[in-house]
Amino acid sequence: MSASPYPYPKFMLKEIAEQPDAIRRTIEAHLSGQALAPVFDALRMATKLVIAASGSSRHAGLAGEIMIEDLSDIACDVEYSSEYSYRRPRVSTHYVIMVITQSGETADTLAALREATSRGARTIAIANVEHSTIVREATAEYLTYAGVEVAIPATKSFTAQLAALHSFALRLATIRKSLPAEEIARRLALLTEVPRAIEGSLAAWEEQAKAAALANFGAKQFIFLGRGIHYAIAREGALKLKEISYAHAEAYPAGELRHGPQALIDSSLPVVLIATRDRNDDGSVLRYEKTLAIAREIKERKGRLIVVANEGDEEIASIADHVMSVPEASEHLLPLLEVVPLQYFAYHIAHLNGLDVDKPRSLVKAVLTE
């Protein structure tokens, strides 16, 4: 582990820039298809997959839930690890429990794993540390290869988890025969293109995020919005901002804005809206159109609007105060792109407020006590 983030001023910036390699290593490691052998039959016969995780890992799980349900045709629920062991969760022999953790030592997530194991469930661990406790105790492992992450805010470990979950969903589709082999191969090929897309966008994303931060770093509260799989990224963007800038940030599914939070919107409130779309996915296009309507309502109420949108989207750009543009991608891969400008946005908000992004107050890298 390097003791210096050189040539970057902070480890968080360095680790944001390392994400293409982290994702690439994770994808390549799972192309051989060996890690799931111990639970192959259980996955083939499973009626439900339950994901237990905390913090950023839970946000990855929320995105993974949609990937898994859409691609592999199995019901999936996401639980808070910190809650899972303190009620009597229903577990049957046809359930598979997945736990997600960067360190592999998160106390709440380890407790959830042990609760599931005690009830006879097969378990899968997604972790970034090969010989960690959770990896040793799970039935099967599905590792990420982000490398050491020094900064407390999760960046490259988070996108590596998204990549692992996407490849897992496609592996599960193979096991359960829910997609044709040629469609799985096509989607895997698209996944392998993501690191290059991120590499080509890092400089522009930082510039766009810094411009948005300069206009909003004095704000003390933010709202983040997204629909479908993008809601998970809105949650992660809000968490990053809370962790390192100490501003209050909340995330909602975009349609929920009208059910209460809309009362907060005025000229002092920045709203960060994820408004991307996959033009080849009718559901994605419909969600985008509904999100566009929300964007117009925010501006009618004088809200400050910061949008993560597709490159070349002139319609949303005409409404927004600031745009962070991501390349075109499939619906299930857009989250890997969307989250990076939000990481930069949180970094620059915190930096402009003179805060230490690598070591935010009261936080530790791995929560080792329940």
C-alpha positions as CSV (number, residue, x, y, z in Angstrom):
1,M,0.0,0.0,0.0
2,S,1.4,3.4,-0.9
3,A,1.7,5.9,1.9
4,S,1.1,8.8,-0.4
5,P,-1.7,9.4,-2.9
6,Y,0.8,11.0,-5.3
7,P,0.2,12.4,-8.0
8,Y,-3.3,13.1,-6.5
9,P,-3.9,15.4,-3.5
10,K,-6.1,12.8,-1.8
11,F,-6.5,9.1,-1.8
12,M,-10.2,9.5,-2.6
13,L,-9.3,11.2,-5.9
14,K,-6.7,8.5,-6.6
15,E,-9.1,5.7,-6.0
16,I,-11.8,7.3,-8.1
17,A,-9.3,7.3,-11.0
18,E,-8.4,3.7,-10.3
19,Q,-12.0,2.5,-10.9
20,P,-11.5,1.3,-14.5
21,D,-8.7,-1.0,-13.5
22,A,-10.7,-2.3,-10.4
23,I,-13.7,-3.0,-12.6
24,R,-11.6,-4.6,-15.3
25,R,-9.8,-7.0,-12.8
26,T,-13.2,-7.9,-11.2
27,I,-14.8,-8.8,-14.6
28,E,-11.8,-10.8,-15.8
29,A,-11.7,-12.8,-12.6
30,H,-15.2,-14.0,-13.0
31,L,-15.1,-14.9,-16.7
32,S,-13.8,-18.4,-15.8
33,G,-17.0,-19.2,-13.8
34,Q,-15.6,-21.4,-11.0
35,A,-16.5,-19.5,-7.8
36,L,-20.2,-20.5,-7.6
37,A,-19.6,-24.2,-7.9
38,P,-20.5,-25.0,-4.2
39,V,-24.0,-23.4,-4.6
40,F,-24.7,-24.2,-8.2
41,D,-27.6,-26.6,-7.5
42,A,-29.0,-24.3,-4.9
43,L,-29.0,-21.4,-7.3
44,R,-30.6,-23.4,-10.0
45,M,-33.5,-24.5,-7.7
46,A,-33.7,-21.3,-5.6
47,T,-37.1,-19.6,-5.3
48,K,-35.5,-16.5,-3.7
49,L,-32.2,-14.7,-3.3
50,V,-31.8,-12.4,-0.3
51,I,-29.0,-9.8,-0.1
52,A,-27.8,-8.5,3.2
53,A,-25.4,-5.5,3.4
54,S,-24.8,-2.2,5.0
55,G,-23.9,1.3,3.8
56,S,-22.5,1.5,0.3
57,S,-22.6,-2.2,-0.1
58,R,-26.3,-2.2,0.5
59,H,-26.7,0.4,-2.3
60,A,-24.8,-1.9,-4.6
61,G,-27.2,-4.7,-3.5
62,L,-30.2,-2.5,-4.4
63,A,-28.8,-2.1,-7.9
64,G,-28.0,-5.8,-7.9
65,E,-31.5,-6.7,-6.9
66,I,-32.8,-5.2,-10.2
67,M,-30.1,-6.7,-12.3
68,I,-30.8,-10.2,-10.8
69,E,-34.5,-10.0,-11.1
70,D,-34.5,-8.6,-14.6
71,L,-31.8,-11.0,-16.0
72,S,-32.2,-14.2,-14.1
73,D,-35.9,-14.3,-13.3
74,I,-35.6,-14.9,-9.6
75,A,-37.2,-13.0,-6.7
76,C,-34.7,-10.9,-4.8
77,D,-34.9,-8.9,-1.6
78,V,-32.3,-6.6,0.0
79,E,-32.0,-6.4,3.8
80,Y,-30.1,-4.1,6.1
81,S,-27.4,-6.4,7.7
82,S,-27.9,-4.4,10.9
83,E,-31.5,-5.5,11.1
84,Y,-31.4,-9.0,9.7
85,S,-30.2,-10.8,12.8
86,Y,-32.5,-9.0,15.2
87,R,-35.8,-10.4,13.8
88,R,-36.7,-13.9,12.8
89,P,-36.1,-13.8,9.0
90,R,-37.8,-16.4,6.9
91,V,-35.3,-18.8,5.5
92,S,-36.0,-22.0,3.6
93,T,-33.9,-24.6,1.8
94,H,-34.9,-22.9,-1.5
95,Y,-33.4,-19.5,-0.4
96,V,-29.9,-18.4,-1.1
97,I,-28.5,-15.6,1.1
98,M,-25.8,-13.2,-0.4
99,V,-23.8,-10.9,1.8
100,I,-21.8,-7.9,0.5
101,T,-19.0,-6.2,2.3
102,Q,-15.8,-4.5,1.2
103,S,-13.7,-5.6,4.1
104,G,-15.2,-9.0,4.7
105,E,-15.2,-8.2,8.4
106,T,-18.2,-5.9,8.8
107,A,-19.8,-7.1,12.1
108,D,-23.5,-6.6,11.1
109,T,-23.0,-8.4,7.8
110,L,-21.0,-11.3,9.5
111,A,-23.9,-11.6,12.0
112,A,-26.4,-11.8,9.1
113,L,-24.3,-14.5,7.4
114,R,-24.1,-16.6,10.6
115,E,-27.9,-16.2,11.1
116,A,-28.6,-17.5,7.6
117,T,-26.1,-20.3,8.1
118,S,-27.7,-21.3,11.4
119,R,-31.0,-21.7,9.6
120,G,-29.5,-24.0,6.9
121,A,-29.3,-21.5,4.0
122,R,-26.6,-21.6,1.4
123,T,-24.6,-18.4,1.4
124,I,-22.5,-16.4,-1.1
125,A,-20.1,-13.7,0.0
126,I,-19.1,-10.7,-2.2
127,A,-16.0,-9.2,-0.6
128,N,-12.8,-7.4,-1.5
129,V,-10.5,-9.3,0.9
130,E,-9.9,-12.9,-0.1
131,H,-9.1,-14.4,3.3
132,S,-11.5,-12.4,5.3
133,T,-13.9,-14.0,7.9
134,I,-17.0,-13.7,5.7
135,V,-15.3,-15.3,2.8
136,R,-14.1,-18.2,4.9
137,E,-17.5,-18.8,6.5
138,A,-19.7,-18.5,3.3
139,T,-20.6,-21.5,1.2
140,A,-19.2,-19.7,-1.9
141,E,-17.3,-16.6,-2.6
142,Y,-17.6,-14.0,-5.4
143,L,-14.7,-11.7,-4.9
144,T,-14.1,-8.2,-6.1
145,Y,-10.6,-7.1,-7.1
146,A,-10.6,-3.4,-6.3
147,G,-7.3,-3.5,-4.4
148,V,-6.6,-1.7,-1.2
149,E,-8.9,1.3,-0.6
150,V,-7.3,3.8,1.8
151,A,-9.9,6.6,1.9
152,I,-12.9,5.8,4.1
153,P,-15.5,6.7,1.5
154,A,-16.1,3.7,-0.8
155,T,-15.4,4.5,-4.5
156,K,-13.6,1.8,-6.4
157,S,-14.8,-0.9,-4.0
158,F,-18.4,0.2,-4.8
159,T,-18.1,0.1,-8.6
160,A,-16.3,-3.3,-8.3
161,Q,-19.3,-4.6,-6.4
162,L,-21.6,-3.3,-9.2
163,A,-19.5,-5.1,-11.8
164,A,-19.5,-8.3,-9.7
165,L,-23.2,-8.2,-9.2
166,H,-23.8,-7.7,-13.0
167,S,-21.6,-10.6,-13.9
168,F,-23.3,-12.7,-11.1
169,A,-26.7,-11.9,-12.6
170,L,-25.5,-13.1,-16.0
171,R,-24.0,-16.2,-14.4
172,L,-27.3,-16.9,-12.7
173,A,-29.1,-16.4,-16.0
174,T,-26.9,-19.1,-17.4
175,I,-27.5,-21.5,-14.5
176,R,-31.3,-20.9,-14.7
177,K,-31.5,-20.7,-18.5
178,S,-33.5,-17.4,-18.3
179,L,-31.7,-15.8,-21.2
180,P,-30.4,-17.3,-24.5
181,A,-26.6,-18.0,-24.5
182,E,-26.0,-15.4,-27.3
183,E,-27.8,-12.7,-25.2
184,I,-25.7,-13.5,-22.2
185,A,-22.6,-13.3,-24.3
186,R,-23.7,-9.9,-25.8
187,R,-24.3,-8.5,-22.3
188,L,-21.0,-9.8,-21.0
189,A,-19.2,-8.1,-23.9
190,L,-20.9,-4.8,-23.1
191,L,-19.8,-5.2,-19.4
192,T,-16.2,-5.5,-20.6
193,E,-16.4,-2.1,-22.4
194,V,-17.4,-0.2,-19.2
195,P,-13.8,0.4,-17.9
196,R,-12.8,2.1,-21.1
197,A,-15.9,4.2,-21.1
198,I,-15.1,5.4,-17.6
199,E,-11.4,6.1,-18.5
200,G,-12.5,8.3,-21.4
201,S,-14.9,10.3,-19.2
202,L,-13.0,10.9,-15.9
203,A,-11.5,14.3,-16.8
204,A,-14.8,15.7,-18.1
205,W,-16.7,14.3,-15.1
206,E,-14.4,16.0,-12.7
207,E,-14.7,19.3,-14.5
208,Q,-18.5,19.1,-14.6
209,A,-18.7,18.0,-11.0
210,K,-16.4,20.8,-9.9
211,A,-18.6,23.4,-11.7
212,A,-21.7,22.1,-10.0
213,A,-19.9,22.0,-6.6
214,L,-18.7,25.6,-7.0
215,A,-22.3,26.8,-7.4
216,N,-23.6,24.7,-4.4
217,F,-20.9,24.0,-1.8
218,G,-22.5,26.4,0.7
219,A,-25.8,24.5,0.8
220,K,-26.6,22.5,3.9
221,Q,-29.1,20.1,2.5
222,F,-29.5,18.3,-0.8
223,I,-32.1,15.9,-2.3
224,F,-31.0,13.1,-4.7
225,L,-33.5,11.5,-7.0
226,G,-33.5,8.4,-9.3
227,R,-35.9,5.9,-10.7
228,G,-35.6,2.1,-10.8
229,I,-32.0,1.0,-10.7
230,H,-30.9,4.6,-10.6
231,Y,-32.5,5.1,-7.2
232,A,-29.7,2.9,-5.8
233,I,-27.2,5.4,-7.3
234,A,-29.1,8.4,-5.9
235,R,-28.8,6.8,-2.5
236,E,-25.1,6.2,-2.9
237,G,-24.6,9.8,-4.1
238,A,-26.4,11.1,-1.1
239,L,-24.3,8.9,1.2
240,K,-21.1,10.1,-0.3
241,L,-22.0,13.7,0.2
242,K,-23.1,13.1,3.8
243,E,-20.0,11.2,4.7
244,I,-17.5,13.7,3.6
245,S,-19.2,17.1,3.4
246,Y,-21.4,16.7,6.5
247,A,-24.3,18.3,4.6
248,H,-27.7,16.6,5.0
249,A,-28.6,14.7,1.9
250,E,-31.6,12.4,1.3
251,A,-32.4,10.2,-1.6
252,Y,-35.8,9.3,-2.9
253,P,-37.3,7.4,-5.9
254,A,-38.0,10.3,-8.2
255,G,-41.8,9.7,-8.2
256,E,-41.9,10.1,-4.4
257,L,-40.9,13.7,-4.7
258,R,-44.6,14.6,-5.0
259,H,-45.5,12.7,-1.9
260,G,-44.0,15.1,0.6
261,P,-40.4,16.1,-0.2
262,Q,-41.6,18.5,-2.8
263,A,-42.5,20.9,0.0
264,L,-38.8,21.5,0.6
265,I,-38.0,22.8,-2.9
266,D,-37.1,26.4,-3.2
267,S,-34.2,28.4,-4.6
268,S,-31.9,27.4,-1.8
269,L,-32.2,23.6,-2.3
270,P,-30.0,21.7,-4.7
271,V,-31.7,18.7,-6.3
272,V,-29.4,16.1,-7.9
273,L,-31.4,14.1,-10.4
274,I,-30.3,11.0,-12.3
275,A,-32.1,11.2,-15.7
276,T,-30.3,8.7,-18.0
277,R,-31.9,6.2,-20.4
278,D,-31.2,3.2,-22.4
279,R,-32.8,4.0,-25.8
280,N,-33.1,0.3,-26.6
281,D,-35.1,-0.4,-23.4
282,D,-38.8,0.7,-23.5
283,G,-39.1,0.7,-19.7
284,S,-36.0,2.8,-19.4
285,V,-37.3,5.3,-21.9
286,L,-40.6,5.5,-20.0
287,R,-38.8,6.1,-16.7
288,Y,-36.8,8.8,-18.3
289,E,-39.9,10.6,-19.7
290,K,-41.4,10.5,-16.2
291,T,-38.2,11.8,-14.7
292,L,-38.1,14.6,-17.2
293,A,-41.5,15.8,-16.0
294,I,-40.1,15.8,-12.4
295,A,-37.2,18.0,-13.6
296,R,-39.6,20.5,-15.0
297,E,-41.6,20.6,-11.8
298,I,-38.4,21.2,-9.8
299,K,-37.5,24.2,-12.0
300,E,-41.0,25.6,-11.8
301,R,-40.5,25.7,-8.0
302,K,-37.1,27.4,-8.5
303,G,-35.1,24.5,-7.2
304,R,-31.4,24.3,-8.2
305,L,-31.2,21.3,-10.6
306,I,-28.1,19.2,-11.1
307,V,-28.6,16.4,-13.5
308,V,-26.7,13.2,-14.4
309,A,-27.8,12.6,-18.0
310,N,-26.7,11.0,-21.2
311,E,-24.2,12.8,-23.4
312,G,-26.0,14.9,-26.0
313,D,-29.3,15.1,-24.1
314,E,-30.2,18.7,-25.1
315,E,-33.7,18.5,-23.6
316,I,-32.6,17.9,-20.1
317,A,-29.7,20.3,-20.5
318,S,-32.2,23.1,-21.3
319,I,-33.8,22.6,-18.0
320,A,-30.9,21.9,-15.7
321,D,-28.5,24.3,-14.0
322,H,-25.7,21.9,-14.3
323,V,-25.3,18.6,-16.2
324,M,-22.8,15.8,-15.7
325,S,-22.9,13.7,-18.8
326,V,-22.4,9.9,-19.1
327,P,-22.0,7.9,-22.3
328,E,-24.8,5.8,-23.7
329,A,-25.0,2.3,-22.1
330,S,-27.5,-0.4,-21.3
331,E,-29.9,0.1,-18.4
332,H,-28.1,-2.3,-16.1
333,L,-24.6,-0.8,-16.8
334,L,-25.5,2.9,-16.5
335,P,-25.1,2.8,-12.7
336,L,-21.4,2.1,-13.0
337,L,-21.1,5.3,-15.0
338,E,-23.5,7.5,-13.1
339,V,-21.9,7.1,-9.7
340,V,-18.5,8.4,-10.7
341,P,-19.5,12.0,-11.4
342,L,-21.4,11.9,-8.1
343,Q,-18.3,10.8,-6.3
344,Y,-16.4,13.8,-7.8
345,F,-19.3,16.0,-6.9
346,A,-19.1,15.0,-3.2
347,Y,-15.3,15.3,-3.2
348,H,-15.4,18.9,-4.5
349,I,-18.2,20.0,-2.2
350,A,-16.2,18.7,0.8
351,H,-12.9,20.1,-0.6
352,L,-14.4,23.5,-1.1
353,N,-15.5,23.4,2.5
354,G,-12.0,22.6,3.7
355,L,-12.7,19.1,4.9
356,D,-10.6,16.0,4.9
357,V,-12.3,13.7,2.4
358,D,-10.1,10.7,3.2
359,K,-10.8,10.7,6.9
360,P,-14.3,12.1,7.7
361,R,-15.1,12.6,11.3
362,S,-16.6,9.7,13.3
363,L,-16.2,7.2,10.6
364,V,-14.0,4.1,10.1
365,K,-13.3,2.0,7.1
366,A,-14.8,-1.2,8.4
367,V,-17.4,-1.3,11.2
368,L,-16.2,-4.1,13.4
369,T,-18.8,-3.8,16.2
370,E,-22.6,-4.3,16.1
